[in-house]
Amino acid sequence: MTDEAEGYADLGMWREAWDALEALPPEERATPAALRARLRCCPGLGSWDVGEYVAKLLSDGGKADRASAAAFYMLLAVYHAKSGNREPAEEAIGKAVSAWPEIRADLIDEPALREVIF
């Protein structure tokens, strides 16, 4: 189960959460719950490329999957905005809204994205 990984992720113990996911049987690593847990780890580990891949997988899933993907894309947009990379930040914002339109208010309220959105 992904409970151990989720517990580590809740504590911000990203490497331990990742390792717990890697210890799962292969068929469990690809479940939506495991992918959502892995996606939570990606920003903390600086694994933005892996996160983009996982978020893309989840973007067409159920409500929890799409919300997780959008949250990741929002963090990716913040990362790019803080790095001065406006175009990738805009792309991440578009992917976030596409995955989960309800994230618009959070995007607008995020100070790091003000320059990109407005």
Secondary structure by P-SEA (a helix, b strand, c coil): caaaaaaaaaacaaaaaaaaaaaccccccccaaaaaaaaaacccccaaaaaaaaaaaaccccaaaaaaaaaaaaaaaaaaaaaccaaaaaaaaaaaaaacccaaaaaaaccccccccc
